[in-house]
Amino acid sequence: MLKSRKNLTRFTYETTAFEGWRLCVSRAGTTFTKYFSDKNYGSASESLRAAEQARTKLLKVIDNSRRINGKLSNATVEKSHQILKAS
């Protein structure tokens, strides 16, 4: 059984069509979320690997960015969305 990890939650409900991982990271008032479906990646372990890679890239950008009045800059938010879109 695959267990949830930091910023990653496993979804395996019989009552829904979705099985896979949800990546959810919140920093400085902004939340980034993406779902990684087992169906799209071929298996639970492959969708987990894709989610972990996206999380690593996302955290690197977010944690190394400047804050403007305590918030992430628009450029950082846009770059983060691009990372999620590409994964």
DSSP file (Angstrom, degrees, kcal/mol; ACC not computed):
  #  RESIDUE AA STRUCTURE BP1 BP2  ACC     N-H-->O    O-->H-N    N-H-->O    O-->H-N    TCO  KAPPA ALPHA  PHI   PSI    X-CA   Y-CA   Z-CA
    1    1 A M              0   0    0      0, 0.0     2,-0.4     0, 0.0     0, 0.0   0.000 360.0 360.0 360.0 130.6    0.0    0.0    0.0
    2    2 A L        -     0   0    0      1,-0.0     2,-0.3     0, 0.0     8,-0.1  -0.712 360.0-150.8 -85.8 130.7    1.3    3.4   -1.0
    3    3 A K        -     0   0    0     -2,-0.4    -1,-0.0     1,-0.1     6,-0.0  -0.710  21.0 -98.7-104.0 153.2    1.1    6.0    1.8
    4    4 A S        -     0   0    0     -2,-0.3     2,-0.2     6,-0.1     5,-0.2  -0.292  39.5-163.3 -63.7 151.6    0.7    9.7    1.6
    5    5 A R  B >   -A    8   0A   0      3,-1.5     3,-2.5     1,-0.1     2,-0.0  -0.774  41.3 -54.3-129.4 173.9    3.9   11.8    1.9
    6    6 A K  T 3  S-     0   0    0      1,-0.3     3,-0.1    -2,-0.2    -1,-0.1  -0.312 126.9  -3.1 -56.6 126.0    4.5   15.5    2.6
    7    7 A N  T 3  S+     0   0    0      1,-0.1    17,-2.4    16,-0.1     2,-0.4   0.415 120.1  94.1  69.4   1.8    2.6   17.6    0.1
    8    8 A L  E <   -AB   5  23A   0     -3,-2.5    -3,-1.5    15,-0.2     2,-0.4  -0.987  52.9-172.2-126.3 130.8    1.4   14.4   -1.7
    9    9 A T  E     - B   0  22A   0     13,-2.1    13,-2.5    -2,-0.4     2,-0.4  -0.976  18.8-134.4-123.7 133.9   -1.9   12.6   -0.9
   10   10 A R  E     - B   0  21A   0     -2,-0.4     2,-0.6    11,-0.2    11,-0.2  -0.732  16.0-162.0 -87.7 130.5   -2.9    9.3   -2.3
   11   11 A F  E     + B   0  20A   0      9,-3.3     9,-2.1    -2,-0.4     2,-0.1  -0.959  26.6 149.1-114.4 116.5   -6.5    9.0   -3.7
   12   12 A T  E     + B   0  19A   0     -2,-0.6     2,-0.5     7,-0.2     7,-0.1  -0.567  15.9 154.7-143.7  75.3   -7.9    5.5   -4.1
   13   13 A Y    >   -     0   0    0      5,-0.7     3,-1.2     1,-0.1    -2,-0.0  -0.890  39.0-148.2-107.1 133.1  -11.6    5.6   -3.5
   14   14 A E  T 3  S+     0   0    0     -2,-0.5    -1,-0.1     1,-0.2     5,-0.0   0.782  97.1  60.5 -66.1 -25.7  -13.9    3.0   -5.1
   15   15 A T  T 3  S+     0   0    0     -3,-0.0     2,-0.3     3,-0.0    -1,-0.2   0.492 100.1  61.8 -85.3  -2.6  -16.7    5.6   -5.4
   16   16 A T  S <  S-     0   0    0     -3,-1.2    -3,-0.0     2,-0.2     0, 0.0  -0.850  75.3-132.2-122.3 160.6  -14.7    7.9   -7.7
   17   17 A A  S    S+     0   0    0     -2,-0.3     2,-0.4     2,-0.0    -1,-0.1   0.655  83.1  88.4 -80.7 -16.0  -13.2    7.6  -11.2
   18   18 A F        +     0   0    0     19,-0.0    -5,-0.7    20,-0.0     2,-0.4  -0.723  44.9 168.7 -94.0 129.4   -9.9    9.1  -10.0
   19   19 A E  E     +B   12   0A   0     -2,-0.4    19,-2.7    -7,-0.1    20,-0.5  -0.991  41.2  66.6-131.1 128.6   -7.0    7.1   -8.6
   20   20 A G  E    S-BC  11  37A   0     -9,-2.1    -9,-3.3    -2,-0.4     2,-0.4  -0.987  78.2 -45.5 162.3-153.9   -3.7    8.7   -8.2
   21   21 A W  E     -BC  10  36A   0     15,-2.6    15,-3.6    -2,-0.3     2,-0.5  -0.885  32.1-151.0-118.1 142.7   -1.7   11.4   -6.3
   22   22 A R  E     -BC   9  35A   0    -13,-2.5   -13,-2.1    -2,-0.4     2,-0.5  -0.968   9.0-156.0-112.4 124.6   -2.6   15.0   -5.5
   23   23 A L  E     +BC   8  34A   0     11,-3.3    11,-2.2    -2,-0.5     2,-0.4  -0.878  19.4 172.3 -95.7 125.2    0.3   17.4   -5.1
   24   24 A C  E     + C   0  33A   0    -17,-2.4     2,-0.4    -2,-0.5     9,-0.2  -0.942   4.9 172.5-140.6 116.0   -0.6   20.4   -3.0
   25   25 A V  E     - C   0  32A   0      7,-2.6     7,-3.1    -2,-0.4     2,-0.5  -0.987   9.1-168.6-125.7 128.6    1.9   23.0   -1.8
   26   26 A S  E     + C   0  31A   0     -2,-0.4     2,-0.3     5,-0.2     5,-0.2  -0.972  15.2 160.6-118.8 129.2    0.9   26.2    0.0
   27   27 A R  E >   - C   0  30A   0      3,-2.6     3,-2.4    -2,-0.5    45,-0.3  -0.988  63.9 -10.8-145.9 135.9    3.4   29.0    0.5
   28   28 A A  T 3  S-     0   0    0     -2,-0.3    44,-0.6     1,-0.3     3,-0.1   0.817 129.0 -47.3  48.6  42.8    3.0   32.7    1.3
   29   29 A G  T 3  S+     0   0    0      1,-0.2     2,-0.4    42,-0.1    -1,-0.3   0.500 117.3 105.5  83.3   3.6   -0.7   32.7    0.7
   30   30 A T  E <   -C   27   0A   0     -3,-2.4    -3,-2.6     2,-0.0     2,-0.4  -0.962  51.9-158.0-120.4 135.5   -0.6   30.9   -2.6
   31   31 A T  E     -C   26   0A   0     -2,-0.4     2,-0.5    -5,-0.2    -5,-0.2  -0.937   2.0-164.0-114.6 134.0   -1.7   27.2   -3.1
   32   32 A F  E     +C   25   0A   0     -7,-3.1    -7,-2.6    -2,-0.4     2,-0.4  -0.967  14.2 176.7-116.0 128.4   -0.5   25.1   -6.0
   33   33 A T  E     +C   24   0A   0     -2,-0.5     2,-0.3    -9,-0.2    -9,-0.2  -0.993   8.6 165.9-135.9 139.3   -2.3   21.8   -6.8
   34   34 A K  E     -C   23   0A   0    -11,-2.2   -11,-3.3    -2,-0.4     2,-0.4  -0.980  24.6-138.4-149.4 143.2   -2.0   19.2   -9.5
   35   35 A Y  E     -C   22   0A   0     -2,-0.3     2,-0.6   -13,-0.2   -13,-0.2  -0.849   8.0-159.4-102.8 137.5   -3.4   15.7   -9.8
   36   36 A F  E     -C   21   0A   0    -15,-3.6   -15,-2.6    -2,-0.4     2,-0.2  -0.924  16.3-151.3-118.3 102.4   -1.3   12.8  -11.1
   37   37 A S  E  >  -C   20   0A   0     -2,-0.6     4,-1.7   -17,-0.2   -17,-0.3  -0.514  15.7-141.3 -79.8 136.6   -3.6   10.0  -12.3
   38   38 A D  H  > S+     0   0    0    -19,-2.7     4,-1.6    -2,-0.2    -1,-0.1   0.869 105.1  58.1 -59.0 -36.2   -2.4    6.4  -12.3
   39   39 A K  H  4 S+     0   0    0    -20,-0.5    -1,-0.2     1,-0.2   -19,-0.1   0.892 107.0  45.9 -63.2 -41.0   -4.2    6.0  -15.6
   40   40 A N  H  4 S+     0   0    0      1,-0.2    -1,-0.2    -3,-0.1    -2,-0.2   0.833 121.0  37.4 -71.4 -32.5   -2.1    8.7  -17.3
   41   41 A Y  H  < S-     0   0    0     -4,-1.7    -2,-0.2     2,-0.1    -1,-0.2   0.480 108.5-117.1-103.1  -4.3    1.2    7.5  -15.9
   42   42 A G  S  < S+     0   0    0     -4,-1.6     2,-0.3    -5,-0.2    -3,-0.1   0.020  81.5  18.1  98.2 -29.5    0.6    3.8  -16.2
   43   43 A S  S  > S-     0   0    0     -6,-0.2     4,-2.2    -5,-0.1     5,-0.2  -0.981  79.8-100.4-164.2 168.3    0.8    2.8  -12.5
   44   44 A A  H  > S+     0   0    0     -2,-0.3     4,-2.0     1,-0.2     5,-0.1   0.884 120.8  50.0 -64.4 -39.1    0.6    4.1   -8.9
   45   45 A S  H  > S+     0   0    0      2,-0.2     4,-2.1     1,-0.2    -1,-0.2   0.869 110.9  48.9 -71.1 -34.5    4.4    4.1   -8.6
   46   46 A E  H  > S+     0   0    0      2,-0.2     4,-2.2     1,-0.2    -2,-0.2   0.894 111.4  48.7 -70.8 -39.4    4.9    6.0  -11.9
   47   47 A S  H  X S+     0   0    0     -4,-2.2     4,-2.2     2,-0.2    -2,-0.2   0.879 111.7  51.1 -67.3 -35.3    2.3    8.6  -11.0
   48   48 A L  H  X S+     0   0    0     -4,-2.0     4,-2.8     2,-0.2    -2,-0.2   0.923 108.8  50.9 -64.1 -44.3    4.0    9.0   -7.6
   49   49 A R  H  X S+     0   0    0     -4,-2.1     4,-2.2     1,-0.2    -2,-0.2   0.920 111.4  47.6 -59.9 -44.6    7.4    9.4   -9.3
   50   50 A A  H  X S+     0   0    0     -4,-2.2     4,-2.2     2,-0.2    -1,-0.2   0.900 112.9  49.1 -63.4 -41.2    6.0   12.1  -11.5
   51   51 A A  H  X S+     0   0    0     -4,-2.2     4,-2.5     1,-0.2    -2,-0.2   0.899 110.9  49.7 -65.9 -40.8    4.4   13.9   -8.6
   52   52 A E  H  X S+     0   0    0     -4,-2.8     4,-2.3     2,-0.2    -2,-0.2   0.894 110.7  49.8 -65.9 -39.5    7.6   13.8   -6.5
   53   53 A Q  H  X S+     0   0    0     -4,-2.2     4,-2.2    -5,-0.2    -2,-0.2   0.919 112.4  47.3 -64.8 -43.0    9.6   15.2   -9.4
   54   54 A A  H  X S+     0   0    0     -4,-2.2     4,-2.8     1,-0.2    -2,-0.2   0.909 111.0  52.1 -64.0 -41.6    7.2   18.0   -9.9
   55   55 A R  H  X S+     0   0    0     -4,-2.5     4,-2.9     2,-0.2     5,-0.3   0.916 108.7  50.6 -60.5 -43.9    7.2   18.7   -6.1
   56   56 A T  H  X S+     0   0    0     -4,-2.3     4,-1.9     2,-0.2    -1,-0.2   0.931 114.1  43.5 -60.2 -47.6   11.0   18.9   -6.1
   57   57 A K  H  X S+     0   0    0     -4,-2.2     4,-1.9     2,-0.2    -2,-0.2   0.921 115.1  49.7 -64.0 -44.1   11.0   21.4   -9.0
   58   58 A L  H  X S+     0   0    0     -4,-2.8     4,-2.7     1,-0.2     5,-0.2   0.934 111.5  46.9 -62.4 -48.2    8.2   23.4   -7.5
   59   59 A L  H  X S+     0   0    0     -4,-2.9     4,-2.8     1,-0.2     5,-0.3   0.860 108.5  56.5 -64.3 -34.9    9.7   23.7   -4.1
   60   60 A K  H  X S+     0   0    0     -4,-1.9     4,-1.0    -5,-0.3    -1,-0.2   0.930 112.7  41.1 -61.9 -44.4   13.1   24.7   -5.5
   61   61 A V  H  < S+     0   0    0     -4,-1.9    -2,-0.2     2,-0.2     3,-0.2   0.943 119.8  43.4 -67.7 -48.3   11.4   27.6   -7.4
   62   62 A I  H >< S+     0   0    0     -4,-2.7     3,-1.4     1,-0.2    -2,-0.2   0.933 114.5  47.2 -65.9 -48.0    9.2   28.7   -4.5
   63   63 A D  H 3< S+     0   0    0     -4,-2.8    -1,-0.2     1,-0.3    -2,-0.2   0.706 114.3  47.6 -72.6 -18.6   11.7   28.4   -1.7
   64   64 A N  T 3< S+     0   0    0     -4,-1.0    -1,-0.3    -5,-0.3    -2,-0.2   0.292  94.3 103.7-101.0   9.5   14.4   30.3   -3.5
   65   65 A S  S <  S-     0   0    0     -3,-1.4     2,-0.2    -4,-0.2    -3,-0.0  -0.521  73.4-109.5 -94.5 159.4   12.1   33.1   -4.6
   66   66 A R        -     0   0    0     -2,-0.2     7,-0.9     1,-0.0     2,-0.4  -0.515  28.5-134.3 -78.4 151.2   11.9   36.7   -3.3
   67   67 A R  E     -D   72   0B   0     -2,-0.2     2,-0.6     5,-0.2     5,-0.2  -0.869   8.0-154.3-105.2 143.3    8.8   37.7   -1.4
   68   68 A I  E >  S-D   71   0B   0      3,-3.2     3,-1.8    -2,-0.4    -2,-0.0  -0.962  83.0 -21.7-117.7 112.5    7.0   40.9   -2.1
   69   69 A N  T 3  S-     0   0    0     -2,-0.6    -1,-0.1     1,-0.3     3,-0.1   0.872 128.3 -53.0  52.7  39.7    5.1   42.2    1.0
   70   70 A G  T 3  S+     0   0    0      1,-0.3    -1,-0.3   -41,-0.0     2,-0.3   0.431 120.8 103.4  81.0  -1.2    5.1   38.6    2.3
   71   71 A K  E <  S-D   68   0B   0     -3,-1.8    -3,-3.2   -42,-0.1    -1,-0.3  -0.744  79.6 -98.7-111.3 159.3    3.6   37.2   -0.9
   72   72 A L  E     -D   67   0B   0    -44,-0.6    -5,-0.2   -45,-0.3    -1,-0.0  -0.497  47.1-107.5 -70.4 145.1    5.2   35.3   -3.8
   73   73 A S     >  -     0   0    0     -7,-0.9     4,-2.3    -2,-0.2     5,-0.2  -0.319  23.7-114.0 -69.9 158.1    5.9   37.5   -6.9
   74   74 A N  H  > S+     0   0    0      1,-0.2     4,-2.6     2,-0.2     5,-0.2   0.869 118.4  55.3 -59.6 -37.0    3.8   37.1  -10.0
   75   75 A A  H  > S+     0   0    0      2,-0.2     4,-2.6     1,-0.2    -1,-0.2   0.899 108.2  47.8 -63.7 -41.0    6.8   35.8  -11.9
   76   76 A T  H  > S+     0   0    0      2,-0.2     4,-2.4     1,-0.2    -2,-0.2   0.915 112.2  49.0 -66.2 -43.1    7.3   33.0   -9.3
   77   77 A V  H  X S+     0   0    0     -4,-2.3     4,-2.2     2,-0.2    -2,-0.2   0.927 113.4  47.2 -62.0 -44.6    3.6   32.1   -9.4
   78   78 A E  H  X S+     0   0    0     -4,-2.6     4,-2.1     1,-0.2    -2,-0.2   0.920 112.2  49.1 -64.0 -44.4    3.7   32.0  -13.2
   79   79 A K  H  X S+     0   0    0     -4,-2.6     4,-1.9     1,-0.2    -1,-0.2   0.882 110.6  51.8 -62.4 -38.5    6.9   29.9  -13.2
   80   80 A S  H  X S+     0   0    0     -4,-2.4     4,-2.0     2,-0.2    -1,-0.2   0.900 108.4  50.2 -65.1 -41.9    5.3   27.5  -10.7
   81   81 A H  H  X S+     0   0    0     -4,-2.2     4,-2.4     1,-0.2    -1,-0.2   0.876 108.4  53.7 -63.6 -37.3    2.2   27.1  -12.8
   82   82 A Q  H  X S+     0   0    0     -4,-2.1     4,-2.2     2,-0.2    -1,-0.2   0.892 106.6  52.0 -64.2 -39.5    4.4   26.4  -15.8
   83   83 A I  H  X S+     0   0    0     -4,-1.9     4,-1.0     1,-0.2    -2,-0.2   0.932 112.4  45.2 -61.6 -45.8    6.2   23.6  -13.9
   84   84 A L  H  < S+     0   0    0     -4,-2.0     3,-0.4     1,-0.2    -2,-0.2   0.886 111.9  52.1 -66.8 -38.1    2.9   22.0  -13.0
   85   85 A K  H  < S+     0   0    0     -4,-2.4    -1,-0.2     1,-0.2    -2,-0.2   0.887 110.1  49.1 -64.2 -39.0    1.6   22.3  -16.5
   86   86 A A  H  <        0   0    0     -4,-2.2    -1,-0.2     1,-0.2    -2,-0.2   0.663 360.0 360.0 -76.5 -17.2    4.7   20.6  -17.9
   87   87 A S     <        0   0    0     -4,-1.0    -1,-0.2    -3,-0.4    -2,-0.2   0.493 360.0 360.0 -88.7 360.0    4.6   17.7  -15.5
